[in-house]
């Protein structure tokens, strides 16, 4: 898949310098950034979306007492 993005000139220069100094392609580092950061982005934005559903009453919530009881844990 081909994706096109606009980068701030300073960021683009930093990426260019890194690629030049290491002999790797800019695309290599962009892939590394995306693969390494996608888990964090998913965690953040999916959690945020879930919290929004909780606030709106659209997501089931279980309190800690019920969780402990369902796991067979004592008080």
C-alpha positions as protocol buffer text, in pm:
chain_id: "A"
residue {
  index: 1
  type: UNK
  ca { x: 0 y: 0 z: 0 }
}
residue {
  index: 2
  type: UNK
  ca { x: 127 y: 344 z: -84 }
}
residue {
  index: 3
  type: UNK
  ca { x: 52 y: 631 z: 154 }
}
residue {
  index: 4
  type: UNK
  ca { x: 132 y: 996 z: 111 }
}
residue {
  index: 5
  type: UNK
  ca { x: 181 y: 1232 z: 408 }
}
residue {
  index: 6
  type: UNK
  ca { x: 302 y: 1586 z: 456 }
}
residue {
  index: 7
  type: UNK
  ca { x: 577 y: 1633 z: 711 }
}
residue {
  index: 8
  type: UNK
  ca { x: 689 y: 1946 z: 888 }
}
residue {
  index: 9
  type: UNK
  ca { x: 1012 y: 2058 z: 717 }
}
residue {
  index: 10
  type: UNK
  ca { x: 1212 y: 2012 z: 1039 }
}
residue {
  index: 11
  type: UNK
  ca { x: 1086 y: 1655 z: 1080 }
}
residue {
  index: 12
  type: UNK
  ca { x: 1155 y: 1583 z: 715 }
}
residue {
  index: 13
  type: UNK
  ca { x: 1511 y: 1712 z: 754 }
}
residue {
  index: 14
  type: UNK
  ca { x: 1569 y: 1499 z: 1063 }
}
residue {
  index: 15
  type: UNK
  ca { x: 1442 y: 1193 z: 878 }
}
residue {
  index: 16
  type: UNK
  ca { x: 1660 y: 1276 z: 579 }
}
residue {
  index: 17
  type: UNK
  ca { x: 1966 y: 1314 z: 805 }
}
residue {
  index: 18
  type: UNK
  ca { x: 1899 y: 985 z: 981 }
}
residue {
  index: 19
  type: UNK
  ca { x: 1859 y: 803 z: 651 }
}
residue {
  index: 20
  type: UNK
  ca { x: 2173 y: 961 z: 509 }
}
residue {
  index: 21
  type: UNK
  ca { x: 2389 y: 890 z: 816 }
}
residue {
  index: 22
  type: UNK
  ca { x: 2276 y: 528 z: 847 }
}
residue {
  index: 23
  type: UNK
  ca { x: 2248 y: 436 z: 481 }
}
residue {
  index: 24
  type: UNK
  ca { x: 1889 y: 325 z: 519 }
}
residue {
  index: 25
  type: UNK
  ca { x: 1587 y: 448 z: 327 }
}
residue {
  index: 26
  type: UNK
  ca { x: 1351 y: 702 z: 481 }
}
residue {
  index: 27
  type: UNK
  ca { x: 1071 y: 453 z: 420 }
}
residue {
  index: 28
  type: UNK
  ca { x: 1247 y: 204 z: 648 }
}
residue {
  index: 29
  type: UNK
  ca { x: 1230 y: 446 z: 941 }
}
residue {
  index: 30
  type: UNK
  ca { x: 874 y: 548 z: 864 }
}
residue {
  index: 31
  type: UNK
  ca { x: 771 y: 179 z: 868 }
}
residue {
  index: 32
  type: UNK
  ca { x: 956 y: 133 z: 1199 }
}
residue {
  index: 33
  type: UNK
  ca { x: 774 y: 431 z: 1349 }
}
residue {
  index: 34
  type: UNK
  ca { x: 434 y: 313 z: 1233 }
}
residue {
  index: 35
  type: UNK
  ca { x: 483 y: -49 z: 1339 }
}
residue {
  index: 36
  type: UNK
  ca { x: 630 y: 51 z: 1674 }
}
residue {
  index: 37
  type: UNK
  ca { x: 373 y: 319 z: 1749 }
}
residue {
  index: 38
  type: UNK
  ca { x: 55 y: 160 z: 1620 }
}
residue {
  index: 39
  type: UNK
  ca { x: 6 y: -50 z: 1937 }
}
residue {
  index: 40
  type: UNK
  ca { x: 24 y: 264 z: 2150 }
}
residue {
  index: 41
  type: UNK
  ca { x: -216 y: 454 z: 1925 }
}
residue {
  index: 42
  type: UNK
  ca { x: -464 y: 165 z: 1928 }
}
residue {
  index: 43
  type: UNK
  ca { x: -441 y: 138 z: 2307 }
}
residue {
  index: 44
  type: UNK
  ca { x: -500 y: 509 z: 2356 }
}
residue {
  index: 45
  type: UNK
  ca { x: -774 y: 573 z: 2102 }
}
residue {
  index: 46
  type: UNK
  ca { x: -965 y: 250 z: 2159 }
}
residue {
  index: 47
  type: UNK
  ca { x: -958 y: 308 z: 2536 }
}
residue {
  index: 48
  type: UNK
  ca { x: -1073 y: 666 z: 2480 }
}
residue {
  index: 49
  type: UNK
  ca { x: -1362 y: 545 z: 2261 }
}
residue {
  index: 50
  type: UNK
  ca { x: -1460 y: 289 z: 2527 }
}
residue {
  index: 51
  type: UNK
  ca { x: -1455 y: 554 z: 2800 }
}
residue {
  index: 52
  type: UNK
  ca { x: -1680 y: 774 z: 2586 }
}
residue {
  index: 53
  type: UNK
  ca { x: -1929 y: 486 z: 2556 }
}
residue {
  index: 54
  type: UNK
  ca { x: -1910 y: 435 z: 2934 }
}
residue {
  index: 55
  type: UNK
  ca { x: -1983 y: 806 z: 2992 }
}
residue {
  index: 56
  type: UNK
  ca { x: -2284 y: 782 z: 2759 }
}
residue {
  index: 57
  type: UNK
  ca { x: -2411 y: 466 z: 2932 }
}
residue {
  index: 58
  type: UNK
  ca { x: -2357 y: 258 z: 2620 }
}
residue {
  index: 59
  type: UNK
  ca { x: -2092 y: 27 z: 2769 }
}
residue {
  index: 60
  type: UNK
  ca { x: -2145 y: -227 z: 3047 }
}
residue {
  index: 61
  type: UNK
  ca { x: -1951 y: -155 z: 3366 }
}
residue {
  index: 62
  type: UNK
  ca { x: -1877 y: -408 z: 3640 }
}
residue {
  index: 63
  type: UNK
  ca { x: -1769 y: -284 z: 3983 }
}
residue {
  index: 64
  type: UNK
  ca { x: -1470 y: -431 z: 4167 }
}
residue {
  index: 65
  type: UNK
  ca { x: -1686 y: -612 z: 4424 }
}
residue {
  index: 66
  type: UNK
  ca { x: -1862 y: -806 z: 4149 }
}
residue {
  index: 67
  type: UNK
  ca { x: -1531 y: -885 z: 3977 }
}
residue {
  index: 68
  type: UNK
  ca { x: -1378 y: -1015 z: 4300 }
}
residue {
  index: 69
  type: UNK
  ca { x: -1691 y: -1223 z: 4368 }
}
residue {
  index: 70
  type: UNK
  ca { x: -1690 y: -1370 z: 4016 }
}
residue {
  index: 71
  type: UNK
  ca { x: -1323 y: -1466 z: 4059 }
}
residue {
  index: 72
  type: UNK
  ca { x: -1392 y: -1631 z: 4392 }
}
residue {
  index: 73
  type: UNK
  ca { x: -1177 y: -1383 z: 4585 }
}
residue {
  index: 74
  type: UNK
  ca { x: -1255 y: -1296 z: 4944 }
}
residue {
  index: 75
  type: UNK
  ca { x: -1324 y: -950 z: 5079 }
}
